[in-house]
Amino acid sequence: MIQMRWDAPGNPVETVADAMGRELCNDYAKTSGYNGLAVYVNYAHGDETPEQMYGRNKLPRLAKLKKQYDPSSVFGFHNPLPTSYP
């Protein structure tokens, strides 16, 4: 795992670090043995799809549970689950 962090928005390193991180992520995805990118949701950058974070096969059940237990999306920050899928 590679994690880059800076506290001040607009830091000049931010753009370069984002580009490098995206490049590394794409390289890992190509050589991972999976059919595309799969990320652990807690380490997602935020531009991944729900399928990449939660898994295409799991999303229908997770969306149903989200709709049942959190329909107002109280826990809907960062990488929220949808309440319906697809």
Contacts in CASP RR format, 6 or more apart in sequence:
PFRMAT RR
TARGET T0000
AUTHOR 0000-0000-0000
METHOD contacts of the structure
MODEL  1
MIQMRWDAPGNPVETVADAMGRELCNDYAKTSGYNGLAVYVNYAHGDETP
EQMYGRNKLPRLAKLKKQYDPSSVFGFHNPLPTSYP
1 43 0 8 1.000
2 21 0 8 1.000
2 24 0 8 1.000
3 43 0 8 1.000
4 17 0 8 1.000
4 20 0 8 1.000
4 21 0 8 1.000
6 13 0 8 1.000
6 14 0 8 1.000
6 17 0 8 1.000
21 45 0 8 1.000
22 45 0 8 1.000
25 37 0 8 1.000
25 39 0 8 1.000
25 45 0 8 1.000
26 37 0 8 1.000
29 36 0 8 1.000
29 37 0 8 1.000
29 38 0 8 1.000
32 38 0 8 1.000
36 52 0 8 1.000
37 48 0 8 1.000
37 52 0 8 1.000
38 52 0 8 1.000
38 55 0 8 1.000
39 45 0 8 1.000
39 48 0 8 1.000
39 52 0 8 1.000
39 53 0 8 1.000
41 53 0 8 1.000
41 54 0 8 1.000
41 79 0 8 1.000
44 52 0 8 1.000
44 53 0 8 1.000
44 79 0 8 1.000
46 78 0 8 1.000
46 79 0 8 1.000
48 79 0 8 1.000
50 59 0 8 1.000
50 79 0 8 1.000
50 81 0 8 1.000
50 82 0 8 1.000
50 85 0 8 1.000
51 59 0 8 1.000
53 79 0 8 1.000
54 62 0 8 1.000
54 81 0 8 1.000
59 81 0 8 1.000
59 82 0 8 1.000
59 85 0 8 1.000
60 85 0 8 1.000
60 86 0 8 1.000
62 81 0 8 1.000
62 85 0 8 1.000
63 81 0 8 1.000
63 82 0 8 1.000
63 83 0 8 1.000
63 84 0 8 1.000
63 85 0 8 1.000
66 73 0 8 1.000
66 81 0 8 1.000
66 82 0 8 1.000
66 83 0 8 1.000
67 83 0 8 1.000
67 84 0 8 1.000
70 76 0 8 1.000
70 83 0 8 1.000
71 83 0 8 1.000
73 80 0 8 1.000
73 83 0 8 1.000
END
